[in-house]
């Protein structure tokens, strides 16, 4: 169990560093008018999450632990947006269209409201 936690933490550190490096590089190149760094990380994260998910579940035989390390550790630290999109995508693929749409609307709507609430609380402190 401890070894799994260490691997998860190491993969998470790698995902964090990859996010920091890529987002910073893209933002420096693109300029500050739009958050292109975050957009690029989230878009790439969705592509990579879908690729790794499919490769590790349909094409290659890998342990469940390695899959968790890659998807939860690295990808979870690289971007949680990819997990959100993957979960919504699976709901749509399973025919649960209303749940998929609800998940997308709820997470974005609640997230935006809570973001502004957090800002307001921060200004009160």
N, CA, C and O atoms as a MOPAC input file, in Angstrom:
PM7 MOZYME 1SCF
protein

 N      0.82000 1    -1.19400 1     0.00000 1
 C      0.00000 1     0.00000 1     0.00000 1
 C      0.86200 1     1.25500 1     0.00000 1
 O      0.58000 1     2.19800 1    -0.73900 1
 N      1.90700 1     1.27800 1     0.81800 1
 C      2.78600 1     2.44100 1     0.86200 1
 C      3.47000 1     2.65800 1    -0.48200 1
 O      3.63000 1     3.79400 1    -0.92600 1
 N      3.86800 1     1.57500 1    -1.12200 1
 C      4.52000 1     1.68800 1    -2.42700 1
 C      3.56300 1     2.31400 1    -3.45200 1
 O      3.98200 1     3.14400 1    -4.25900 1
 N      2.30500 1     1.92700 1    -3.42600 1
 C      1.31100 1     2.49300 1    -4.34200 1
 C      1.14700 1     3.99200 1    -4.10000 1
 O      1.03900 1     4.77300 1    -5.04500 1
 N      1.13100 1     4.38200 1    -2.84100 1
 C      1.00200 1     5.79700 1    -2.49100 1
 C      2.21300 1     6.58100 1    -2.98100 1
 O      2.07300 1     7.69700 1    -3.48000 1
 N      3.38600 1     6.00600 1    -2.84000 1
 C      4.60600 1     6.66800 1    -3.31100 1
 C      4.56200 1     6.83900 1    -4.82800 1
 O      4.90000 1     7.90400 1    -5.34300 1
 N      4.14300 1     5.78900 1    -5.54400 1
 C      4.02900 1     5.88200 1    -7.00400 1
 C      2.98900 1     6.92200 1    -7.42000 1
 O      3.21100 1     7.68500 1    -8.36000 1
 N      1.85600 1     6.95100 1    -6.72000 1
 C      0.83000 1     7.95200 1    -7.01000 1
 C      1.35800 1     9.36600 1    -6.78700 1
 O      1.12900 1    10.26200 1    -7.59900 1
 N      2.06000 1     9.55200 1    -5.68500 1
 C      2.61900 1    10.86700 1    -5.37100 1
 C      3.65600 1    11.28200 1    -6.40900 1
 O      3.68800 1    12.44000 1    -6.82500 1
 N      4.50000 1    10.34700 1    -6.82600 1
 C      5.51700 1    10.65400 1    -7.83700 1
 C      4.86200 1    11.00000 1    -9.17100 1
 O      5.27000 1    11.95100 1    -9.83700 1
 N      3.84600 1    10.22900 1    -9.56100 1
 C      3.13900 1    10.52000 1   -10.80800 1
 C      2.43200 1    11.86700 1   -10.71300 1
 O      2.40800 1    12.62900 1   -11.67900 1
 N      1.85500 1    12.16200 1    -9.54700 1
 C      1.21500 1    13.45000 1    -9.33600 1
 C      2.20100 1    14.60100 1    -9.43400 1
 O      1.88900 1    15.64300 1   -10.00900 1
 N      3.38400 1    14.41600 1    -8.87600 1
 C      4.41700 1    15.45000 1    -8.97300 1
 C      4.80500 1    15.67300 1   -10.42800 1
 O      4.98300 1    16.81300 1   -10.85900 1
 N      4.93600 1    14.59800 1   -11.17800 1
 C      5.27600 1    14.71900 1   -12.60600 1
 C      4.16500 1    15.44000 1   -13.36600 1
 O      4.44600 1    16.28400 1   -14.21700 1
 N      2.91000 1    15.11500 1   -13.06700 1
 C      1.78700 1    15.78800 1   -13.71200 1
 C      1.74400 1    17.27100 1   -13.38200 1
 O      1.45600 1    18.10100 1   -14.24400 1
 N      2.02800 1    17.59500 1   -12.13600 1
 C      2.05600 1    18.99500 1   -11.71000 1
 C      3.14800 1    19.76400 1   -12.43800 1
 O      2.91500 1    20.86800 1   -12.93000 1
 N      4.33100 1    19.18400 1   -12.50500 1
 C      5.44100 1    19.84000 1   -13.19400 1
 C      5.16600 1    19.98400 1   -14.68600 1
 O      5.50800 1    21.00300 1   -15.28700 1
 N      4.55000 1    18.96800 1   -15.28200 1
 C      4.21100 1    19.04100 1   -16.70600 1
 C      3.18700 1    20.14600 1   -16.95400 1
 O      3.29400 1    20.89400 1   -17.92600 1
 N      2.20200 1    20.24200 1   -16.07500 1
 C      1.18900 1    21.29700 1   -16.21400 1
 C      1.83100 1    22.67700 1   -16.08000 1
 O      1.59100 1    23.56400 1   -16.89800 1
 N      2.63100 1    22.84500 1   -15.06400 1
 C      3.29400 1    24.12200 1   -14.82200 1
 C      4.15500 1    24.52100 1   -16.01700 1
 O      4.10500 1    25.66100 1   -16.47800 1
 N      4.93900 1    23.57600 1   -16.50800 1
 C      5.83600 1    23.87100 1   -17.62100 1
 C      5.09400 1    24.18300 1   -18.90400 1
 O      5.39100 1    25.17900 1   -19.56400 1
 N      4.13500 1    23.35000 1   -19.26800 1
 C      3.40600 1    23.55200 1   -20.52000 1
 C      2.54400 1    24.80700 1   -20.47600 1
 O      2.56000 1    25.60400 1   -21.41400 1
 N      1.79700 1    24.98600 1   -19.40100 1
 C      0.92800 1    26.16200 1   -19.29700 1
 C      1.74900 1    27.44200 1   -19.33100 1
 O      1.36800 1    28.41000 1   -19.99000 1
 N      2.86400 1    27.45200 1   -18.63100 1
 C      3.71500 1    28.63800 1   -18.62500 1
 C      4.30400 1    28.93000 1   -19.99000 1
 O      4.33100 1    30.08100 1   -20.42400 1
 N      4.77400 1    27.90100 1   -20.66600 1
 C      5.35800 1    28.06900 1   -21.99700 1
 C      4.32300 1    28.60300 1   -22.98300 1
 O      4.58300 1    29.57200 1   -23.69600 1
 N      3.17100 1    27.98400 1   -23.02100 1
 C      2.12400 1    28.41800 1   -23.95300 1
 C      1.69400 1    29.84200 1   -23.64100 1
 O      1.51000 1    30.64200 1   -24.55900 1
 N      1.52900 1    30.17700 1   -22.36700 1
 C      1.08300 1    31.51600 1   -22.00200 1
 C      2.11500 1    32.56800 1   -22.38800 1
 O      1.75500 1    33.65300 1   -22.84600 1
 N      3.38900 1    32.25600 1   -22.20800 1
 C      4.44100 1    33.20200 1   -22.60300 1
 C      4.42700 1    33.43400 1   -24.11000 1
 O      4.60200 1    34.56500 1   -24.56400 1
 N      4.22600 1    32.39600 1   -24.87100 1
 C      4.22700 1    32.50600 1   -26.33100 1
 C      2.96400 1    33.21100 1   -26.82300 1
 O      3.03300 1    34.05000 1   -27.72200 1
 N      1.82100 1    32.88100 1   -26.24500 1
 C      0.53700 1    33.38700 1   -26.73300 1
 C      0.19400 1    34.77900 1   -26.21700 1
 O     -0.59800 1    35.48500 1   -26.84200 1
 N      0.76000 1    35.18200 1   -25.11300 1
 C      0.41000 1    36.46500 1   -24.52300 1
 C     -0.67200 1    36.30800 1   -23.46700 1
 O     -1.21600 1    35.22100 1   -23.27200 1
 N     -0.97400 1    37.40000 1   -22.79500 1
 C     -1.82900 1    37.32900 1   -21.60900 1
 C     -3.29200 1    37.66800 1   -21.87100 1
 O     -4.06900 1    37.76400 1   -20.92000 1
 N     -3.69500 1    37.85300 1   -23.12800 1
 C     -5.06800 1    38.28700 1   -23.38700 1
 C     -6.11600 1    37.20900 1   -23.12400 1
 O     -7.28000 1    37.53400 1   -22.88700 1
 N     -5.72800 1    35.93100 1   -23.16100 1
 C     -6.63900 1    34.81000 1   -22.93600 1
 C     -5.84900 1    33.71700 1   -22.24300 1
 O     -4.65700 1    33.57600 1   -22.51300 1
 N     -6.46300 1    32.93500 1   -21.35800 1
 C     -5.71200 1    31.89200 1   -20.64200 1
 C     -5.39700 1    30.67900 1   -21.52800 1
 O     -5.87400 1    29.57300 1   -21.27300 1
 N     -4.59400 1    30.90000 1   -22.56200 1
 C     -4.24100 1    29.82900 1   -23.49800 1
 C     -3.43500 1    28.72600 1   -22.83300 1
 O     -3.51600 1    27.57100 1   -23.25200 1
 N     -2.66900 1    29.05000 1   -21.81600 1
 C     -1.89600 1    28.02900 1   -21.11600 1
 C     -2.80200 1    26.99900 1   -20.46600 1
 O     -2.60400 1    25.79500 1   -20.62900 1
 N     -3.79100 1    27.47300 1   -19.73200 1
 C     -4.74100 1    26.56800 1   -19.08700 1
 C     -5.55800 1    25.81900 1   -20.13000 1
 O     -5.78400 1    24.61500 1   -20.00400 1
 N     -5.99900 1    26.53200 1   -21.15700 1
 C     -6.76300 1    25.88700 1   -22.22400 1
 C     -5.96200 1    24.76000 1   -22.86400 1
 O     -6.49200 1    23.67300 1   -23.09500 1
 N     -4.69600 1    25.01400 1   -23.14900 1
 C     -3.87900 1    23.99000 1   -23.81300 1
 C     -3.67600 1    22.77400 1   -22.91400 1
 O     -3.71800 1    21.63800 1   -23.38600 1
 N     -3.45700 1    23.00600 1   -21.63000 1
 C     -3.28900 1    21.88600 1   -20.69600 1
 C     -4.57800 1    21.07500 1   -20.60800 1
 O     -4.54100 1    19.84600 1   -20.64900 1
 N     -5.71200 1    21.75500 1   -20.48700 1
 C     -6.98200 1    21.04000 1   -20.38100 1
 C     -7.31400 1    20.28400 1   -21.66600 1
 O     -7.78600 1    19.14900 1   -21.61000 1
 N     -7.07400 1    20.90200 1   -22.81800 1
 C     -7.34800 1    20.22600 1   -24.08700 1
 C     -6.43300 1    19.01500 1   -24.25700 1
 O     -6.89500 1    17.92600 1   -24.59800 1
 N     -5.14400 1    19.20600 1   -24.02100 1
 C     -4.20300 1    18.09000 1   -24.13100 1
 C     -4.52700 1    17.01800 1   -23.10100 1
 O     -4.42400 1    15.82500 1   -23.38700 1
 N     -4.91700 1    17.44100 1   -21.90700 1
 C     -5.28200 1    16.48600 1   -20.86500 1
 C     -6.45000 1    15.61200 1   -21.27400 1
 O     -6.45400 1    14.41300 1   -20.99600 1
 N     -7.44300 1    16.19900 1   -21.93400 1
 C     -8.58800 1    15.40900 1   -22.40900 1
 C     -8.14600 1    14.39900 1   -23.45500 1
 O     -8.56400 1    13.24200 1   -23.41900 1
 N     -7.30400 1    14.83000 1   -24.38500 1
 C     -6.79200 1    13.92100 1   -25.40600 1
 C     -6.00800 1    12.78200 1   -24.76600 1
 O     -6.23400 1    11.61300 1   -25.07800 1
 N     -5.08500 1    13.12600 1   -23.87100 1
 C     -4.25400 1    12.10600 1   -23.22800 1
 C     -5.07200 1    11.17800 1   -22.33700 1
 O     -4.81700 1     9.97400 1   -22.30000 1
 N     -6.05100 1    11.72400 1   -21.62100 1
 C     -6.88000 1    10.88900 1   -20.75000 1
 C     -7.62700 1     9.85700 1   -21.58200 1
 O     -7.65400 1     8.67600 1   -21.23700 1
 N     -8.23500 1    10.30400 1   -22.67800 1
 C     -8.94200 1     9.37900 1   -23.55200 1
 C     -8.01900 1     8.33600 1   -24.14800 1
 O     -8.38000 1     7.16200 1   -24.24400 1
 N     -6.83100 1     8.75800 1   -24.55000 1
 C     -5.84700 1     7.84300 1   -25.12700 1
 C     -5.38900 1     6.81100 1   -24.10500 1
 O     -5.40700 1     5.61100 1   -24.38100 1
 N     -4.98000 1     7.27000 1   -22.92800 1
 C     -4.48700 1     6.36200 1   -21.89000 1
 C     -5.61000 1     5.44400 1   -21.41100 1
 O     -5.38400 1     4.25200 1   -21.20200 1
 N     -6.80700 1     5.98000 1   -21.23800 1
 C     -7.95200 1     5.17700 1   -20.80300 1
 C     -8.17700 1     4.01900 1   -21.76800 1
 O     -8.31100 1     2.86800 1   -21.35300 1
 N     -8.21800 1     4.33500 1   -23.05500 1
 C     -8.49500 1     3.30900 1   -24.05900 1
 C     -7.34400 1     2.32700 1   -24.19200 1
 O     -7.56100 1     1.11700 1   -24.25700 1
 N     -6.12600 1     2.83800 1   -24.23200 1
 C     -4.97600 1     1.94400 1   -24.37300 1
 C     -4.86400 1     0.98400 1   -23.19900 1
 O     -4.53000 1    -0.18700 1   -23.37700 1
 N     -5.14200 1     1.48200 1   -21.99800 1
 C     -4.97300 1     0.63400 1   -20.81100 1
 C     -6.18500 1    -0.23800 1   -20.51400 1
 O     -6.11200 1    -1.12000 1   -19.65800 1
 N     -7.29000 1    -0.00900 1   -21.20000 1
 C     -8.46200 1    -0.85400 1   -20.96000 1
 C     -8.80800 1    -1.74000 1   -22.15300 1
 O     -9.47600 1    -2.76000 1   -21.98700 1
 N     -8.36200 1    -1.36400 1   -23.35800 1
 C     -8.76100 1    -2.11700 1   -24.53900 1
 C     -7.60600 1    -2.68700 1   -25.35100 1
 O     -7.77200 1    -3.70500 1   -26.02200 1
 N     -6.45100 1    -2.05600 1   -25.30500 1
 C     -5.37200 1    -2.46500 1   -26.19900 1
 C     -4.24100 1    -3.21300 1   -25.50900 1
 O     -3.70500 1    -4.17800 1   -26.05400 1
 N     -3.88400 1    -2.77600 1   -24.33200 1
 C     -2.74300 1    -3.35900 1   -23.63400 1
 C     -3.18000 1    -3.91700 1   -22.28500 1
 O     -4.09400 1    -3.39600 1   -21.64600 1
 N     -2.52800 1    -4.95600 1   -21.87900 1
 C     -2.80200 1    -5.53800 1   -20.57000 1
 C     -1.89600 1    -4.83900 1   -19.56400 1
 O     -0.67700 1    -5.01400 1   -19.58600 1
 N     -2.49200 1    -4.05800 1   -18.69300 1
 C     -1.74000 1    -3.39000 1   -17.62900 1
 C     -2.48000 1    -3.64100 1   -16.32500 1
 O     -3.68200 1    -3.90900 1   -16.31900 1
 N     -1.76300 1    -3.55200 1   -15.24600 1
 C     -2.39400 1    -3.74900 1   -13.94200 1
 C     -3.32400 1    -2.57700 1   -13.63300 1
 O     -3.13400 1    -1.46700 1   -14.13100 1
 N     -4.31600 1    -2.84100 1   -12.81800 1
 C     -5.20400 1    -1.78400 1   -12.37000 1
 C     -4.45300 1    -0.70500 1   -11.61600 1
 O     -4.81400 1     0.47100 1   -11.66000 1
 N     -3.39700 1    -1.12000 1   -10.92000 1
 C     -2.60200 1    -0.15200 1   -10.16500 1
 C     -1.87200 1     0.80800 1   -11.09400 1
 O     -1.83100 1     2.01000 1   -10.83000 1
 N     -1.28800 1     0.29000 1   -12.19100 1
 C     -0.60400 1     1.16500 1   -13.14300 1
 C     -1.60000 1     2.12500 1   -13.78200 1
 O     -1.29900 1     3.30000 1   -13.99200 1
 N     -2.76000 1     1.62600 1   -14.08100 1
 C     -3.80100 1     2.46600 1   -14.67900 1
 C     -4.18500 1     3.60300 1   -13.72900 1
 O     -4.33000 1     4.75000 1   -14.15200 1
 N     -4.34600 1     3.28300 1   -12.46000 1
 C     -4.67300 1     4.30700 1   -11.46400 1
 C     -3.53200 1     5.30600 1   -11.32200 1
 O     -3.76900 1     6.50800 1   -11.20300 1
 N     -2.31100 1     4.82100 1   -11.33300 1
 C     -1.15500 1     5.71200 1   -11.21600 1
 C     -1.12100 1     6.68500 1   -12.38700 1
 O     -0.87500 1     7.87600 1   -12.19500 1
 N     -1.36500 1     6.18900 1   -13.59900 1
 C     -1.33700 1     7.04800 1   -14.78200 1
 C     -2.51400 1     8.01800 1   -14.81000 1
 O     -2.33400 1     9.21800 1   -15.01800 1
 N     -3.72300 1     7.49000 1   -14.59800 1
 C     -4.91400 1     8.32200 1   -14.74700 1
 C     -5.17800 1     9.21100 1   -13.53900 1
 O     -5.49100 1    10.39100 1   -13.69400 1
 N     -5.05500 1     8.66000 1   -12.34600 1
 C     -5.32100 1     9.45100 1   -11.15000 1
 C     -4.09800 1    10.25600 1   -10.73500 1
 O     -4.21000 1    11.43400 1   -10.39600 1
 N     -2.93800 1     9.62200 1   -10.76200 1
 C     -1.71800 1    10.30400 1   -10.34100 1
 C     -1.28600 1    11.38000 1   -11.31600 1
 O     -1.36200 1    12.57000 1   -11.01200 1
 N     -0.82800 1    10.95700 1   -12.50000 1
 C     -0.30600 1    11.92800 1   -13.46900 1
 C     -1.41100 1    12.81900 1   -14.02400 1
 O     -1.33200 1    14.04400 1   -13.93300 1
 N     -2.45200 1    12.19400 1   -14.60500 1
 C     -3.49600 1    12.98900 1   -15.25100 1
 C     -4.29700 1    13.80100 1   -14.23700 1
 O     -4.73300 1    14.91300 1   -14.53500 1
 N     -4.49100 1    13.25400 1   -13.05100 1
 C     -5.21000 1    13.99400 1   -12.02200 1
 C     -4.49600 1    15.26700 1   -11.61600 1
 O     -5.13100 1    16.27800 1   -11.31900 1
 N     -3.18000 1    15.21500 1   -11.60500 1
 C     -2.40700 1    16.41300 1   -11.27600 1
 C     -2.24100 1    17.31500 1   -12.49400 1
 O     -2.17200 1    18.53800 1   -12.36900 1
 N     -2.17800 1    16.70200 1   -13.67100 1
 C     -2.01700 1    17.48500 1   -14.90200 1
 C     -3.26700 1    18.31800 1   -15.14700 1
 O     -3.17200 1    19.50600 1   -15.45800 1
 N     -4.42800 1    17.70700 1   -15.01000 1
 C     -5.68400 1    18.42300 1   -15.16300 1
 C     -6.84400 1    17.59600 1   -14.64400 1
 O     -6.99100 1    16.43200 1   -15.01600 1
 N     -7.66600 1    18.17900 1   -13.79200 1
 C     -8.87800 1    17.47600 1   -13.38500 1
 C     -9.96700 1    17.66500 1   -14.42500 1
 O    -10.97200 1    16.95400 1   -14.41200 1
 N     -9.77600 1    18.60500 1   -15.31200 1
 C    -10.75200 1    18.81400 1   -16.37800 1
 C    -10.88600 1    17.56800 1   -17.23900 1
 O    -11.98100 1    17.24700 1   -17.70000 1
 N     -9.78500 1    16.86700 1   -17.45800 1
 C     -9.84200 1    15.65300 1   -18.27500 1
 C    -10.70500 1    14.58600 1   -17.60500 1
 O    -11.42300 1    13.85700 1   -18.29000 1
 N    -10.64600 1    14.48700 1   -16.29600 1
 C    -11.48400 1    13.53200 1   -15.57900 1
 C    -12.95300 1    13.92000 1   -15.71000 1
 O    -13.80300 1    13.06400 1   -15.95600 1
 N    -13.24900 1    15.18100 1   -15.55000 1
 C    -14.61100 1    15.69300 1   -15.69300 1
 C    -15.16500 1    15.37600 1   -17.08000 1
 O    -16.29500 1    14.90400 1   -17.20500 1
 N    -14.37600 1    15.63500 1   -18.11700 1
 C    -14.82300 1    15.36300 1   -19.48000 1
 C    -14.98900 1    13.86200 1   -19.70600 1
 O    -15.95000 1    13.43100 1   -20.34300 1
 N    -14.05500 1    13.06500 1   -19.18600 1
 C    -14.14900 1    11.61000 1   -19.35000 1
 C    -15.41100 1    11.06800 1   -18.68200 1
 O    -16.10400 1    10.22800 1   -19.25600 1
 N    -15.70900 1    11.53900 1   -17.48400 1
 C    -16.91200 1    11.07500 1   -16.78700 1
 C    -18.17300 1    11.48800 1   -17.54300 1
 O    -19.10900 1    10.69900 1   -17.67100 1
 N    -18.19700 1    12.71500 1   -18.03800 1
 C    -19.34500 1    13.17000 1   -18.82300 1
 C    -19.45500 1    12.36500 1   -20.10900 1
 O    -20.55000 1    11.96700 1   -20.50500 1
 N    -18.32200 1    12.12500 1   -20.76000 1
 C    -18.30800 1    11.34100 1   -21.98800 1
 C    -18.82000 1     9.93100 1   -21.78600 1
 O    -19.54200 1     9.40200 1   -22.63100 1
 N    -18.45300 1     9.31800 1   -20.67500 1
 C    -18.92700 1     7.96500 1   -20.38100 1
 C    -20.43900 1     7.95600 1   -20.13600 1
 O    -21.12700 1     7.01400 1   -20.52900 1
 N    -20.95000 1     8.99400 1   -19.49300 1
 C    -22.39800 1     9.07400 1   -19.30500 1
 C    -23.10800 1     9.15700 1   -20.65600 1
 O    -24.11200 1     8.47900 1   -20.87300 1
 N    -22.59000 1     9.98600 1   -21.56200 1
 C    -23.17600 1    10.07900 1   -22.89900 1
 C    -23.05200 1     8.75400 1   -23.64200 1
 O    -24.01700 1     8.29500 1   -24.25300 1
 N    -21.88100 1     8.14000 1   -23.59500 1
 C    -21.65100 1     6.86900 1   -24.29100 1
 C    -22.55500 1     5.75800 1   -23.76200 1
 O    -22.93700 1     4.85400 1   -24.50500 1
 N    -22.89200 1     5.83000 1   -22.48300 1
 C    -23.77100 1     4.82500 1   -21.87000 1
 C    -25.25400 1     5.13300 1   -22.08700 1
 O    -26.12400 1     4.44600 1   -21.55200 1
 N    -25.53100 1     6.16800 1   -22.87400 1
 C    -26.91800 1     6.52900 1   -23.15600 1
 C    -27.56400 1     7.38900 1   -22.09100 1
 O    -28.75900 1     7.67200 1   -22.16500 1
 N    -26.79900 1     7.80700 1   -21.11000 1
 C    -27.30800 1     8.64500 1   -20.01500 1
 C    -27.10800 1    10.11700 1   -20.37300 1
 O    -26.39300 1    10.84700 1   -19.68600 1
 N    -27.75900 1    10.54200 1   -21.47300 1
 C    -27.52800 1    11.88100 1   -22.01200 1
 C    -27.89000 1    12.99500 1   -21.03800 1
 O    -27.17000 1    13.98700 1   -20.92700 1
 N    -29.00400 1    12.83200 1   -20.33300 1
 C    -29.41100 1    13.86500 1   -19.37900 1
 C    -28.43300 1    13.96500 1   -18.21500 1
 O    -28.13600 1    15.05800 1   -17.73400 1
 N    -27.93600 1    12.82100 1   -17.76700 1
 C    -26.93400 1    12.85200 1   -16.69400 1
 C    -25.63500 1    13.48200 1   -17.19400 1
 O    -24.99200 1    14.24400 1   -16.47100 1
 N    -25.25600 1    13.16600 1   -18.41500 1
 C    -24.04500 1    13.76100 1   -18.98200 1
 C    -24.16700 1    15.26700 1   -19.08600 1
 O    -23.26900 1    16.00400 1   -18.67900 1
 N    -25.29200 1    15.72300 1   -19.63900 1
 C    -25.52900 1    17.15600 1   -19.75800 1
 C    -25.63000 1    17.79700 1   -18.37900 1
 O    -25.07500 1    18.86900 1   -18.14100 1
 N    -26.34300 1    17.13200 1   -17.47400 1
 C    -26.46800 1    17.65700 1   -16.11600 1
 C    -25.12700 1    17.78100 1   -15.42300 1
 O    -24.86500 1    18.76900 1   -14.73700 1
 N    -24.27200 1    16.77600 1   -15.60100 1
 C    -22.93900 1    16.82400 1   -15.00400 1
 C    -22.15700 1    18.01900 1   -15.53400 1
 O    -21.50100 1    18.73000 1   -14.77200 1
 N    -22.23100 1    18.23600 1   -16.84800 1
 C    -21.49500 1    19.34700 1   -17.44500 1
 C    -22.02000 1    20.69300 1   -16.95000 1
 O    -21.24500 1    21.56900 1   -16.56700 1
 N    -23.33500 1    20.84600 1   -16.96300 1
 C    -23.92300 1    22.11300 1   -16.53300 1
 C    -23.72600 1    22.34700 1   -15.04200 1
 O    -23.38100 1    23.45100 1   -14.62100 1
 N    -23.94600 1    21.30600 1   -14.24900 1
 C    -23.83500 1    21.43700 1   -12.80100 1
 C    -22.40900 1    21.78500 1   -12.38000 1
 O    -22.20000 1    22.71000 1   -11.59600 1
 N    -21.43600 1    21.05300 1   -12.89400 1
 C    -20.06000 1    21.31000 1   -12.46900 1
 C    -19.57900 1    22.69000 1   -12.90400 1
 O    -18.90300 1    23.38500 1   -12.14600 1
 N    -19.93000 1    23.08600 1   -14.13100 1
 C    -19.51500 1    24.41000 1   -14.58500 1
 C    -20.24600 1    25.51000 1   -13.83800 1
 O    -19.63300 1    26.48400 1   -13.40100 1
 N    -21.57100 1    25.35700 1   -13.68700 1
 C    -22.35300 1    26.37800 1   -12.99900 1
 C    -21.98300 1    26.51500 1   -11.53500 1
 O    -21.72900 1    27.61900 1   -11.05300 1
 N    -21.95100 1    25.39600 1   -10.82900 1
 C    -21.59200 1    25.41800 1    -9.40800 1
 C    -20.15300 1    25.88900 1    -9.23800 1
 O    -19.84700 1    26.66000 1    -8.32800 1
 N    -19.27900 1    25.42200 1   -10.11500 1
 C    -17.87700 1    25.83600 1   -10.03000 1
 C    -17.71600 1    27.33800 1   -10.16800 1
 O    -16.94700 1    27.95200 1    -9.42800 1
 N    -18.43500 1    27.93300 1   -11.10800 1
 C    -18.34700 1    29.37500 1   -11.30900 1
 C    -18.91700 1    30.13600 1   -10.11600 1
 O    -18.32600 1    31.11400 1    -9.65800 1
 N    -20.06400 1    29.68600 1    -9.61700 1
 C    -20.66900 1    30.32700 1    -8.44500 1
 C    -19.72700 1    30.23500 1    -7.24300 1
 O    -19.51900 1    31.22300 1    -6.53900 1
 N    -19.16000 1    29.05000 1    -7.00900 1
 C    -18.26100 1    28.87900 1    -5.86400 1
 C    -16.96500 1    29.66100 1    -6.03800 1
 O    -16.38600 1    30.13100 1    -5.05900 1
 N    -16.51000 1    29.80300 1    -7.27300 1
 C    -15.32900 1    30.62800 1    -7.53100 1
 C    -15.58500 1    32.06200 1    -7.06400 1
 O    -14.76400 1    32.64700 1    -6.35800 1
 N    -16.72700 1    32.62100 1    -7.46300 1
 C    -17.04900 1    33.98600 1    -7.05700 1
 C    -17.31400 1    34.07800 1    -5.55800 1
 O    -16.97800 1    35.08500 1    -4.93400 1
 N    -17.91000 1    33.04700 1    -4.97400 1
 C    -18.10200 1    33.01800 1    -3.52900 1
 C    -16.75100 1    33.01900 1    -2.81800 1
 O    -16.56000 1    33.73900 1    -1.83800 1
 N    -15.82500 1    32.21700 1    -3.30800 1
 C    -14.47900 1    32.19400 1    -2.73500 1
 C    -13.80100 1    33.54800 1    -2.83000 1
 O    -13.13200 1    33.98400 1    -1.89200 1
 N    -13.97500 1    34.21600 1    -3.97200 1
 C    -13.40700 1    35.55700 1    -4.11800 1
 C    -14.01700 1    36.50900 1    -3.09500 1
 O    -13.30900 1    37.29400 1    -2.46500 1
 N    -15.33400 1    36.43100 1    -2.93700 1
 C    -16.01200 1    37.31200 1    -1.98300 1
 C    -15.54900 1    37.03400 1    -0.55900 1
 O    -15.30800 1    37.96700 1     0.20800 1
 N    -15.42300 1    35.75700 1    -0.19800 1
 C    -14.93100 1    35.40900 1     1.13800 1
 C    -13.50700 1    35.89700 1     1.33900 1
 O    -13.14800 1    36.38300 1     2.41100 1
 N    -12.70500 1    35.76000 1     0.30000 1
 C    -11.32600 1    36.23100 1     0.39600 1
 C    -11.24300 1    37.72400 1     0.63400 1
 O    -10.33900 1    38.19600 1     1.32400 1
 N    -12.16500 1    38.45900 1     0.07600 1
 C    -12.17400 1    39.91300 1     0.26800 1
 C    -12.66900 1    40.30400 1     1.66000 1
 O    -12.36100 1    41.38900 1     2.15400 1
 N    -13.44100 1    39.40700 1     2.29100 1
 C    -13.94400 1    39.68300 1     3.63400 1
 C    -12.90800 1    39.39100 1     4.71300 1
 O    -12.97900 1    39.94200 1     5.81200 1
 N    -11.96100 1    38.53900 1     4.40600 1
 C    -10.96800 1    38.12300 1     5.40900 1
 C     -9.90300 1    39.18200 1     5.54400 1
 O     -8.97400 1    39.02600 1     6.33600 1

